Amino acid sequence: SADTAFLKKEPTERSQPRAFTLRIPVLCVLGFSLYLGWIFCLFWSPALFPAGVLGDVAIHAVRMAMTVAMFAAYVAFGLFARFFASRRGEVALRGVSLACCPLGCVAGLLPGDVGLAWHFALWVASGIGSSALLLVWSKKMVELNRKQVIFTGSSAFLAGSFLFVATAFMPAGVAFLSIALLPVASVAVACLDFSPALSF
């Protein structure tokens, strides 16, 4: 019948599946991988505490102080979100990161007779710098689309884990230096990534 004739017609066009496309933010993946590698080492690498410098309880205590400092700094930075969202704020965050992050490693170079307060101060400063560096990369991540965020986050987590594991197979001195350079390298990549002259 005329009413059912249209049901017998073969569709002339079939909907084509949408192709999956992804523009990989190379510098963001690299820089965030270095940051996560730094964080993993900061919390769990024994290379940051040469034998005899601090006891187990003291090591846990300074790392706890660093964690509290990271959280407090993150909240404090949030109170001035408008400033840190600006170009000057970006530069300030990178400067704080570059100056403070490696101080946790500097604590491992202190002689054994130095007071515990110095270790606390340096690790607290490192926590503040690490929080600033997290904001640097968080600001970049929000500029990405959903696919890029998923890819960047998962790739950086895996690459950062690899960096952490890799330091376990290095000689103590090489591992110590490599860990100290992770946040420095991450800041350097951030400077490239935020540069208007480059696009990766």
Backbone as CSV, one residue per row, in Angstrom:
resi,resn,N_x,N_y,N_z,CA_x,CA_y,CA_z,C_x,C_y,C_z
1,SER,0.839,-1.194,0.000,0.000,0.000,0.000,0.865,1.231,0.000
2,ALA,0.199,2.367,-0.274,0.960,3.614,-0.322,1.518,3.964,1.034
3,ASP,0.798,3.552,2.102,1.236,3.925,3.451,2.502,3.186,3.867
4,THR,2.715,1.989,3.324,3.888,1.195,3.733,4.942,1.117,2.658
5,ALA,4.773,1.828,1.588,5.737,1.757,0.485,7.100,2.274,0.911
6,PHE,7.092,3.281,1.756,8.371,3.886,2.139,9.214,2.926,2.971
7,LEU,8.558,1.923,3.602,9.306,0.974,4.416,10.120,0.025,3.572
8,LYS,9.740,-0.155,2.303,10.416,-1.103,1.433,11.595,-0.485,0.697
9,LYS,11.718,0.831,0.801,12.800,1.505,0.103,14.100,1.367,0.898
10,GLU,15.161,1.073,0.174,16.461,0.990,0.812,16.974,2.407,1.059
11,PRO,17.549,2.634,2.183,18.101,3.977,2.425,19.222,4.265,1.433
12,THR,19.169,5.430,0.858,20.175,5.797,-0.151,21.473,6.243,0.493
13,GLU,21.424,6.707,1.721,22.628,7.187,2.392,22.695,6.583,3.787
14,ARG,23.870,6.171,4.153,24.094,5.668,5.511,24.974,6.664,6.259
15,SER,24.631,6.845,7.518,25.441,7.780,8.315,26.840,7.216,8.493
16,GLN,27.812,8.008,8.197,29.207,7.585,8.316,29.680,7.765,9.758
17,PRO,30.427,6.781,10.289,30.966,6.941,11.641,31.956,8.098,11.683
18,ARG,31.926,8.827,12.779,32.831,9.963,12.931,34.242,9.476,13.214
19,ALA,35.194,10.022,12.492,36.587,9.624,12.684,37.109,10.210,13.993
20,PHE,37.919,9.423,14.692,38.522,9.893,15.937,39.769,10.694,15.608
21,THR,39.794,11.927,16.008,40.951,12.781,15.772,41.411,13.362,17.101
22,LEU,42.710,13.513,17.218,43.276,14.050,18.449,44.555,14.800,18.131
23,ARG,44.590,16.051,18.486,45.815,16.837,18.344,46.554,16.762,19.680
24,ILE,47.682,16.080,19.672,48.403,15.811,20.923,49.171,17.061,21.371
25,PRO,48.903,17.544,22.582,49.663,18.689,23.124,51.003,18.193,23.676
26,VAL,51.989,18.088,22.810,53.250,17.423,23.139,53.934,18.059,24.350
27,LEU,54.070,19.376,24.338,54.769,20.048,25.427,54.028,19.905,26.750
28,CYS,52.718,19.937,26.698,51.930,19.783,27.913,52.114,18.380,28.493
29,VAL,52.093,17.373,27.625,52.310,15.995,28.087,53.695,15.858,28.708
30,LEU,54.699,16.412,28.041,56.070,16.311,28.539,56.232,17.028,29.881
31,GLY,55.749,18.265,29.941,55.914,19.043,31.168,55.154,18.471,32.342
32,PHE,53.937,18.006,32.099,53.136,17.432,33.181,53.709,16.079,33.615
33,SER,54.304,15.339,32.680,54.983,14.087,33.034,56.154,14.352,33.973
34,LEU,56.926,15.370,33.672,58.048,15.739,34.542,57.548,16.159,35.918
35,TYR,56.433,16.871,35.941,55.870,17.290,37.233,55.423,16.082,38.053
36,LEU,54.676,15.164,37.441,54.205,14.000,38.181,55.367,13.108,38.610
37,GLY,56.381,12.980,37.753,57.571,12.243,38.155,58.211,12.857,39.384
38,TRP,58.255,14.186,39.420,58.785,14.909,40.573,57.958,14.622,41.827
39,ILE,56.651,14.685,41.709,55.776,14.452,42.860,55.931,13.022,43.381
40,PHE,55.961,12.053,42.474,56.128,10.661,42.899,57.446,10.475,43.651
41,CYS,58.512,11.062,43.121,59.818,10.953,43.784,59.829,11.700,45.116
42,LEU,59.182,12.832,45.147,59.167,13.645,46.359,58.526,12.888,47.518
43,PHE,57.493,12.135,47.229,56.785,11.419,48.281,57.390,10.050,48.601
44,TRP,57.994,9.396,47.601,58.342,7.993,47.822,59.795,7.619,47.535
45,SER,60.571,8.481,46.930,61.930,8.072,46.600,62.854,8.117,47.817
46,PRO,63.545,7.010,48.104,64.518,7.024,49.208,65.796,7.774,48.847
47,ALA,65.994,8.076,47.566,67.221,8.748,47.146,67.339,10.155,47.716
48,LEU,66.214,10.745,48.109,66.246,12.109,48.645,66.751,12.165,50.074
49,PHE,66.878,10.999,50.699,67.354,10.951,52.080,68.546,10.005,52.168
50,PRO,69.738,10.527,51.933,70.929,9.672,52.065,70.982,9.014,53.440
51,ALA,71.571,7.850,53.492,71.596,7.067,54.727,72.170,7.864,55.894
52,GLY,71.458,7.824,57.001,71.944,8.448,58.218,71.570,9.903,58.391
53,VAL,70.994,10.548,57.358,70.654,11.965,57.484,69.480,12.152,58.431
54,LEU,68.403,11.377,58.228,67.226,11.454,59.093,66.717,10.045,59.359
55,GLY,66.070,9.882,60.505,65.434,8.618,60.818,64.095,8.494,60.114
56,ASP,63.509,7.303,60.199,62.245,7.042,59.493,61.132,7.967,59.970
57,VAL,61.030,8.176,61.274,59.970,9.034,61.817,60.144,10.468,61.330
58,ALA,61.371,10.944,61.336,61.638,12.316,60.888,61.336,12.471,59.402
59,ILE,61.658,11.448,58.615,61.371,11.502,57.172,59.871,11.617,56.932
60,HIS,59.093,10.801,57.624,57.634,10.875,57.486,57.114,12.237,57.948
61,ALA,57.729,12.781,58.989,57.279,14.065,59.535,57.519,15.206,58.550
62,VAL,58.704,15.245,57.930,58.981,16.344,56.998,58.126,16.214,55.746
63,ARG,57.858,14.984,55.326,56.985,14.801,54.162,55.547,15.186,54.490
64,MET,55.119,14.934,55.702,53.787,15.371,56.105,53.714,16.898,56.139
65,ALA,54.766,17.530,56.664,54.807,18.997,56.685,54.766,19.551,55.268
66,MET,55.470,18.899,54.351,55.445,19.327,52.948,54.039,19.216,52.362
67,THR,53.342,18.130,52.685,51.990,17.928,52.164,51.040,19.010,52.676
68,VAL,51.140,19.324,53.956,50.310,20.385,54.526,50.634,21.721,53.868
69,ALA,51.919,21.968,53.628,52.329,23.217,52.975,51.789,23.294,51.555
70,MET,51.784,22.166,50.838,51.227,22.151,49.487,49.756,22.540,49.495
71,PHE,49.014,21.950,50.428,47.577,22.249,50.509,47.337,23.708,50.899
72,ALA,48.074,24.186,51.912,47.899,25.567,52.370,48.261,26.556,51.259
73,ALA,49.342,26.258,50.527,49.755,27.145,49.435,48.723,27.151,48.323
74,TYR,48.149,25.988,48.038,47.135,25.904,46.990,45.934,26.774,47.336
75,VAL,45.529,26.734,48.602,44.413,27.571,49.045,44.800,29.045,48.966
76,ALA,46.014,29.358,49.410,46.470,30.748,49.385,46.548,31.285,47.959
77,PHE,47.056,30.483,47.045,47.089,30.903,45.643,45.675,31.126,45.110
78,GLY,44.750,30.283,45.559,43.368,30.422,45.103,42.721,31.722,45.536
79,LEU,43.157,32.262,46.672,42.610,33.535,47.146,42.987,34.692,46.226
80,PHE,44.046,34.495,45.462,44.499,35.530,44.521,44.407,34.989,43.092
81,ALA,43.335,34.251,42.834,43.172,33.582,41.541,43.184,34.564,40.380
82,ARG,42.605,35.734,40.579,42.554,36.701,39.479,43.952,37.132,39.059
83,PHE,44.821,37.346,40.053,46.194,37.742,39.726,46.944,36.613,39.037
84,PHE,46.833,35.394,39.574,47.583,34.277,39.014,47.036,33.817,37.669
85,ALA,45.853,34.277,37.312,45.318,33.993,35.981,45.897,34.931,34.936
86,SER,46.558,35.992,35.389,47.135,36.962,34.464,48.513,36.510,34.003
87,ARG,49.053,37.242,33.031,50.389,36.932,32.511,51.437,37.078,33.603
88,ARG,51.341,38.129,34.395,52.291,38.326,35.489,52.163,37.215,36.513
89,GLY,50.943,36.767,36.744,50.739,35.675,37.683,51.389,34.385,37.218
90,GLU,51.302,34.114,35.897,51.957,32.929,35.333,53.460,32.961,35.610
91,VAL,54.060,34.115,35.348,55.500,34.263,35.561,55.842,34.079,37.039
92,ALA,55.002,34.633,37.911,55.239,34.503,39.350,55.179,33.045,39.792
93,LEU,54.203,32.296,39.293,54.078,30.886,39.661,55.291,30.099,39.201
94,ARG,55.754,30.373,37.986,56.932,29.668,37.496,58.165,30.027,38.321
95,GLY,58.262,31.286,38.698,59.394,31.709,39.526,59.401,31.036,40.887
96,VAL,58.233,30.974,41.518,58.128,30.299,42.816,58.475,28.823,42.676
97,SER,57.992,28.203,41.614,58.277,26.782,41.367,59.773,26.548,41.210
98,LEU,60.394,27.368,40.392,61.817,27.191,40.093,62.676,27.420,41.329
99,ALA,62.283,28.390,42.151,63.084,28.722,43.325,62.881,27.746,44.483
100,CYS,61.661,27.230,44.629,61.329,26.463,45.837,61.349,24.952,45.667
101,CYS,60.944,24.448,44.518,60.838,22.986,44.360,62.125,22.242,44.708
102,PRO,63.276,22.648,44.176,64.496,21.863,44.431,64.994,21.916,45.867
103,LEU,64.409,22.764,46.710,64.911,22.900,48.078,64.727,21.622,48.885
104,GLY,63.723,20.810,48.518,63.580,19.521,49.190,64.785,18.631,48.953
105,CYS,65.392,18.773,47.785,66.610,18.010,47.486,67.816,18.612,48.196
106,VAL,67.831,19.923,48.330,68.934,20.580,49.031,69.025,20.071,50.469
107,ALA,67.866,19.759,51.055,67.859,19.255,52.430,68.670,17.973,52.557
108,GLY,68.717,17.172,51.493,69.484,15.940,51.531,70.985,16.157,51.528
109,LEU,71.417,17.376,51.231,72.840,17.693,51.221,73.326,18.256,52.543
110,LEU,72.399,18.517,53.458,72.782,19.094,54.739,73.558,18.083,55.570
111,PRO,74.553,18.546,56.321,75.298,17.621,57.190,74.411,17.073,58.302
112,GLY,74.819,15.978,58.859,74.003,15.282,59.848,73.760,16.059,61.126
113,ASP,74.645,17.024,61.447,74.487,17.753,62.709,73.590,18.986,62.577
114,VAL,73.024,19.215,61.390,72.112,20.341,61.199,70.772,20.017,61.853
115,GLY,70.164,20.987,62.467,68.915,20.774,63.176,67.778,20.351,62.258
116,LEU,66.821,19.659,62.836,65.669,19.173,62.061,64.838,20.323,61.496
117,ALA,64.891,21.474,62.163,64.108,22.628,61.706,64.499,23.040,60.284
118,TRP,65.778,22.895,59.932,66.205,23.238,58.580,65.563,22.317,57.550
119,HIS,65.487,21.050,57.886,64.847,20.096,56.979,63.367,20.437,56.797
120,PHE,62.705,20.760,57.895,61.295,21.136,57.804,61.121,22.366,56.929
121,ALA,61.956,23.371,57.140,61.833,24.625,56.386,62.034,24.390,54.889
122,LEU,63.036,23.603,54.544,63.323,23.366,53.124,62.238,22.523,52.472
123,TRP,61.718,21.536,53.184,60.669,20.706,52.606,59.338,21.448,52.523
124,VAL,59.072,22.317,53.469,57.862,23.150,53.378,57.957,24.065,52.158
125,ALA,59.136,24.652,51.957,59.335,25.504,50.776,59.158,24.694,49.494
126,SER,59.649,23.465,49.496,59.487,22.599,48.319,58.016,22.290,48.064
127,GLY,57.250,22.111,49.140,55.809,21.881,48.982,55.106,23.080,48.371
128,ILE,55.502,24.274,48.790,54.908,25.490,48.224,55.230,25.597,46.741
129,GLY,56.479,25.322,46.388,56.865,25.363,44.978,56.145,24.320,44.148
130,SER,55.951,23.134,44.714,55.249,22.065,43.991,53.790,22.428,43.756
131,SER,53.181,23.098,44.724,51.804,23.551,44.556,51.712,24.603,43.454
132,ALA,52.693,25.502,43.410,52.716,26.520,42.355,52.864,25.881,40.982
133,LEU,53.711,24.850,40.905,53.915,24.184,39.617,52.671,23.411,39.184
134,LEU,51.941,22.872,40.147,50.668,22.225,39.812,49.698,23.223,39.195
135,LEU,49.666,24.438,39.720,48.782,25.469,39.167,49.218,25.864,37.753
136,VAL,50.525,25.885,37.527,51.029,26.204,36.182,50.443,25.241,35.158
137,TRP,50.516,23.948,35.465,50.029,22.963,34.508,48.512,22.830,34.524
138,SER,47.893,23.107,35.664,46.424,23.097,35.702,45.867,24.175,34.790
139,LYS,46.538,25.319,34.791,46.091,26.414,33.937,46.186,26.042,32.461
140,LYS,47.201,25.273,32.120,47.334,24.833,30.729,46.311,23.767,30.389
141,MET,46.033,22.875,31.345,45.119,21.764,31.088,43.705,22.253,30.781
142,VAL,43.282,23.335,31.424,41.916,23.808,31.200,41.739,24.399,29.806
143,GLU,42.837,24.648,29.117,42.750,25.151,27.750,42.547,24.024,26.738
144,LEU,42.697,22.782,27.171,42.587,21.643,26.267,41.140,21.181,26.153
145,ASN,40.845,20.447,25.079,39.518,19.861,24.978,39.471,18.544,25.752
146,ARG,38.303,17.916,25.802,38.122,16.738,26.649,39.042,15.593,26.250
147,LYS,39.172,15.333,24.954,40.037,14.251,24.493,41.484,14.513,24.891
148,GLN,41.915,15.750,24.740,43.295,16.089,25.066,43.559,15.962,26.564
149,VAL,42.579,16.360,27.377,42.740,16.244,28.834,42.901,14.783,29.237
150,ILE,42.058,13.911,28.679,42.134,12.482,28.996,43.483,11.914,28.568
151,PHE,43.892,12.236,27.347,45.163,11.722,26.839,46.336,12.271,27.640
152,THR,46.331,13.571,27.906,47.442,14.189,28.621,47.560,13.659,30.041
153,GLY,46.429,13.574,30.752,46.456,13.101,32.124,46.952,11.664,32.245
154,SER,46.423,10.783,31.415,46.809,9.370,31.491,48.249,9.166,31.021
155,SER,48.628,9.840,29.956,49.995,9.693,29.445,51.011,10.231,30.442
156,ALA,50.709,11.371,31.036,51.627,11.960,32.002,51.756,11.095,33.249
157,PHE,50.649,10.480,33.673,50.697,9.598,34.837,51.626,8.413,34.569
158,LEU,51.482,7.800,33.394,52.319,6.651,33.055,53.780,7.064,32.898
159,ALA,54.015,8.168,32.213,55.391,8.619,32.008,56.029,9.049,33.333
160,GLY,55.256,9.721,34.181,55.775,10.109,35.488,56.112,8.904,36.348
161,SER,55.287,7.872,36.271,55.568,6.628,37.000,56.855,5.989,36.498
162,PHE,57.041,6.024,35.175,58.272,5.476,34.607,59.487,6.250,35.110
163,LEU,59.398,7.565,35.175,60.518,8.363,35.675,60.847,8.003,37.118
164,PHE,59.804,7.821,37.928,60.007,7.449,39.324,60.706,6.092,39.434
165,VAL,60.220,5.118,38.677,60.815,3.775,38.720,62.246,3.819,38.182
166,ALA,62.479,4.624,37.162,63.814,4.700,36.560,64.852,5.169,37.570
167,THR,64.477,6.093,38.458,65.442,6.594,39.449,65.867,5.504,40.426
168,ALA,65.023,4.496,40.602,65.359,3.409,41.527,66.508,2.557,41.013
169,PHE,66.752,2.597,39.697,67.812,1.794,39.103,69.081,2.615,38.847
170,MET,69.070,3.870,39.263,70.239,4.723,39.071,71.128,4.697,40.311
171,PRO,72.427,4.946,40.145,73.275,5.159,41.324,72.724,6.298,42.172
172,ALA,72.967,6.256,43.456,72.341,7.199,44.388,72.564,8.660,43.987
173,GLY,73.801,8.999,43.629,74.094,10.382,43.274,73.397,10.819,42.001
174,VAL,73.358,9.917,41.014,72.692,10.232,39.748,71.187,10.377,39.962
175,ALA,70.613,9.489,40.769,69.178,9.571,41.060,68.848,10.868,41.767
176,PHE,69.677,11.251,42.721,69.450,12.487,43.478,69.448,13.695,42.545
177,LEU,70.452,13.772,41.676,70.544,14.897,40.745,69.398,14.877,39.746
178,SER,69.044,13.701,39.251,67.950,13.587,38.278,66.632,14.066,38.867
179,ILE,66.377,13.672,40.107,65.127,14.093,40.768,65.114,15.602,40.958
180,ALA,66.241,16.162,41.361,66.315,17.609,41.578,66.057,18.395,40.300
181,LEU,66.410,17.806,39.156,66.248,18.506,37.879,64.842,18.376,37.300
182,LEU,64.037,17.451,37.820,62.693,17.253,37.267,61.842,18.527,37.312
183,PRO,61.702,19.206,38.468,60.875,20.416,38.466,61.481,21.541,37.638
184,VAL,62.812,21.600,37.592,63.479,22.621,36.774,63.142,22.404,35.300
185,ALA,63.229,21.146,34.863,62.887,20.825,33.479,61.416,21.082,33.195
186,SER,60.557,20.795,34.177,59.125,21.025,33.989,58.821,22.512,33.817
187,VAL,59.481,23.347,34.603,59.295,24.795,34.458,59.806,25.266,33.097
188,ALA,60.944,24.720,32.662,61.491,25.105,31.360,60.523,24.746,30.233
189,VAL,59.911,23.560,30.316,58.932,23.160,29.303,57.700,24.059,29.371
190,ALA,57.302,24.446,30.578,56.151,25.341,30.727,56.416,26.682,30.040
191,CYS,57.633,27.184,30.181,57.977,28.446,29.527,57.844,28.318,28.012
192,LEU,58.259,27.179,27.479,58.107,26.954,26.042,56.635,26.797,25.656
193,ASP,55.897,26.068,26.476,54.501,25.787,26.143,53.642,27.040,26.178
194,PHE,53.951,27.949,27.088,53.168,29.175,27.198,53.678,30.280,26.274
195,SER,54.744,30.001,25.556,55.274,30.991,24.636,54.367,31.143,23.424
196,PRO,53.936,32.362,23.097,53.062,32.541,21.925,53.741,32.227,20.608
197,ALA,55.077,32.146,20.622,55.812,31.897,19.381,55.845,30.413,19.019
198,LEU,55.464,29.542,19.987,55.514,28.116,19.745,54.146,27.510,19.842
199,SER,53.897,26.467,19.076,52.629,25.753,19.117,52.855,24.281,18.825
200,PHE,52.788,23.443,19.868,52.987,22.008,19.714,51.778,21.273,20.274
